[in-house]
């Protein structure tokens, strides 16, 4: 007797369930993979719109523009009128959120005598301003001033008495060199019981000085110490004509010097 094995029928219902489960399990991952570039593009567009309209968004938060300021330190030359007029210039002040601090600093730095500015915003509509001013140590080219760092600047005529300040002359680009030379020449003259009234350098780099007794020493270019020593040696022997005064001593020669006289005003 031959036995036959009975062939089992496949469970179509179970296979269908497994297929559907696998299909729907993989679907979300494929969906995310397909749409990831689109999500990134959308985020980029949103960020760009926010960046491009940032000023407008900030202005929308402001109820009013900056209307007042407080000066945090005493100033020697700057008045409240100066600050008000400067802040009123274009571009107009915005509100607390939209106002650019650097823009305010740039406005105030246009005042020639201002060395540095510190600005802070105070909610909702105020500025806190600190000003550092240049300190004049010399008159520069008769109309400007020179700071202790060699910076050329201007001052309103009625705000500072220039009496007693040293007089310095030269190209603006050489202001620091002139200031440094003043200190050195002044020290050399002081050791010879002389004092310096003014110092000048021309466009060719040639130097001349005026002593406190109004005698001009034309030093030219190069080292000035030997030339000052030469002046000290010949000065006692200079014969001054009656009714005149010694005006200048030209020391630009390798040896000796030339002298000039001016009439004494009556």
C-alpha positions in Angstrom: 0.0 0.0 0.0 1.5 3.2 -1.1 1.0 6.3 1.0 0.7 9.7 -0.6 1.8 12.9 1.2 -0.9 15.5 1.1 0.3 18.8 -0.3 -0.4 21.8 2.0 -2.2 24.7 0.4 -0.4 28.1 0.9 -2.0 30.4 3.4 -2.8 33.3 1.1 -4.4 35.3 3.8 -1.2 35.3 5.9 1.0 36.1 2.9 -1.2 39.0 2.0 -0.9 40.4 5.5 2.9 40.1 5.5 3.1 41.8 2.1 0.9 44.7 3.2 2.8 45.2 6.4 6.1 45.3 4.6 4.7 47.7 2.0 3.3 50.2 4.5 6.4 49.9 6.7 8.7 51.0 3.9 6.4 53.7 2.6 7.1 56.4 5.3 10.9 56.0 4.8 10.6 56.3 1.1 8.3 59.4 1.5 10.7 61.1 3.8 13.7 60.4 1.5 11.8 61.7 -1.5 10.6 64.9 0.2 13.8 65.8 2.3 15.2 68.1 -0.4 11.9 69.9 -0.6 11.8 70.4 3.2 15.3 71.8 3.1 14.4 74.1 0.2 11.4 75.3 2.1 13.4 76.0 5.2 16.0 77.9 3.2 13.3 80.1 1.6 11.8 80.9 5.0 15.2 81.9 6.4 16.0 84.0 3.3 12.6 85.9 3.6 13.3 86.5 7.3 16.8 87.8 6.6 15.7 90.0 3.7 12.9 91.6 5.7 14.7 91.7 9.1 14.7 95.5 9.3 11.0 95.6 8.4 10.2 93.0 11.0 12.1 94.9 13.7 10.5 98.2 12.7 7.2 96.5 13.1 8.0 95.9 16.8 8.8 99.6 17.4 6.0 101.8 18.6 8.1 105.1 18.3 11.5 106.2 17.1 14.4 107.2 19.4 13.3 110.5 21.0 15.8 111.2 23.8 19.4 110.7 24.8 21.5 110.8 28.0 25.1 111.9 28.0 27.0 109.7 30.4 30.1 111.9 30.9 31.1 115.6 31.1 32.5 117.1 27.9 34.8 120.0 27.4 33.9 121.1 23.9 30.7 119.2 22.9 27.4 120.9 23.7 23.9 119.4 23.8 23.1 121.5 20.7 25.9 119.7 18.9 24.5 116.3 19.8 20.9 117.2 18.9 21.9 118.7 15.5 24.1 115.7 14.7 21.4 113.1 15.6 18.8 115.0 13.6 20.8 114.6 10.4 19.9 112.0 7.8 19.4 109.1 8.1 16.7 109.7 10.6 16.7 107.8 13.9 14.6 104.7 14.0 13.0 102.8 17.0 14.7 100.8 19.7 14.8 97.5 17.8 15.5 98.8 14.3 18.1 101.4 15.2 21.7 100.5 14.2 24.1 101.6 16.9 27.0 101.9 14.5 25.0 104.4 12.5 24.6 106.6 15.6 28.4 106.3 16.3 29.2 107.3 12.7 27.1 110.4 13.0 28.8 111.6 16.2 32.3 110.7 14.9 31.7 113.4 12.2 32.3 116.0 14.8 36.0 116.7 14.2 37.1 116.9 17.9 35.5 113.5 18.8 38.0 110.7 19.4 35.6 107.9 20.3 31.9 107.2 21.0 30.1 104.6 23.1 26.4 104.2 22.4 23.8 102.0 24.1 20.1 101.8 23.5 17.6 102.1 26.4 14.1 100.7 26.0 11.8 102.1 24.7 13.1 105.2 23.0 16.4 106.5 24.5 20.1 106.5 23.8 22.9 106.4 26.3 25.9 108.3 24.8 29.5 108.5 26.0 32.0 110.8 24.2 35.8 110.9 24.3 37.2 114.2 22.9 40.6 115.0 21.5 42.8 117.1 23.8 44.6 120.0 21.9 48.3 120.2 22.6 49.3 122.4 19.8 48.0 124.8 17.1 48.4 123.2 13.7 48.9 125.4 10.6 47.3 128.3 12.4 43.7 127.1 12.0 43.6 123.5 13.3 44.7 121.7 16.4 46.9 118.7 17.1 46.0 116.1 19.7 48.5 114.3 22.0 48.4 111.4 19.5 49.2 113.6 16.5 45.6 113.7 15.1 44.6 116.9 13.3 41.2 118.2 14.2 39.1 121.4 14.4 37.3 123.2 17.2 34.7 126.0 17.2 36.6 129.2 17.7 34.7 130.3 20.8 35.2 127.1 22.8 38.9 127.1 23.5 41.6 129.6 24.3 44.7 128.7 22.3 46.9 131.2 24.1 50.2 129.6 25.1 49.9 126.5 22.9 52.9 125.6 20.7 52.7 126.4 17.0 53.3 123.6 14.6 53.3 123.6 10.8 53.5 120.9 8.2 51.6 118.5 5.9 48.7 116.8 7.6 50.1 113.4 6.8 53.3 114.2 8.8 51.5 115.5 11.9 52.7 112.7 14.1 56.3 113.1 13.0 56.2 116.8 13.7 54.8 116.2 17.2 57.5 113.7 18.0 60.2 116.1 16.7 58.9 118.9 18.9 59.5 116.8 22.0 63.0 116.0 21.0 64.0 119.5 19.9 62.4 121.0 22.9 64.5 118.8 25.1 67.7 119.7 23.3 67.0 123.4 23.5 66.1 123.2 27.2 69.5 121.7 27.9 71.0 124.9 26.3 68.7 127.3 28.2 66.5 127.9 25.2 62.8 127.4 24.6 60.8 126.5 21.5 58.0 128.6 20.2 57.1 127.0 16.9 58.2 124.1 14.7 57.7 123.7 10.9 58.3 121.0 8.3 57.8 121.7 4.6 56.7 119.3 1.9 60.4 118.4 1.2 61.0 117.4 4.8 63.0 120.5 5.6 62.8 121.7 9.2 62.8 125.2 10.8 62.2 126.3 14.4 61.4 129.5 16.0 62.7 130.2 19.5 60.8 132.0 22.3 62.8 135.2 21.4 61.4 135.0 17.9 64.7 134.0 16.2 64.1 131.5 13.4 66.6 128.7 13.0 66.5 127.2 9.5 67.8 123.6 10.0 67.0 122.0 6.7 67.0 118.2 6.4 69.0 115.7 8.3 70.3 115.8 11.9 69.5 119.0 13.7 71.6 118.6 16.8 74.9 119.7 15.2 73.2 122.7 13.7 71.8 123.8 17.0 75.3 123.4 18.5 76.7 125.6 15.7 74.0 128.3 16.4 75.0 128.3 20.1 78.6 128.8 19.1 78.1 131.7 16.7 75.2 133.4 18.4 77.3 135.5 20.9 79.4 136.9 18.0 76.5 138.1 15.8 76.5 141.8 15.5 73.0 143.2 15.3 72.6 146.6 13.5 70.9 149.4 15.4 67.2 149.5 15.0 67.0 145.9 13.9 66.7 142.5 15.5 68.1 139.1 14.6 65.4 137.5 12.4 66.8 134.2 11.3 69.9 132.1 11.2 70.2 129.8 8.2 72.1 126.7 9.3 71.5 124.6 6.2 75.1 125.1 5.1 77.8 122.5 5.8 79.9 125.0 7.6 79.0 128.4 9.0 75.6 130.1 8.7 73.8 133.0 7.1 71.9 135.5 9.2 69.1 137.9 8.5 67.7 141.0 10.3 64.3 142.5 10.6 63.5 146.1 11.6 62.2 146.7 15.1 58.6 148.0 14.8 58.2 151.5 16.2 
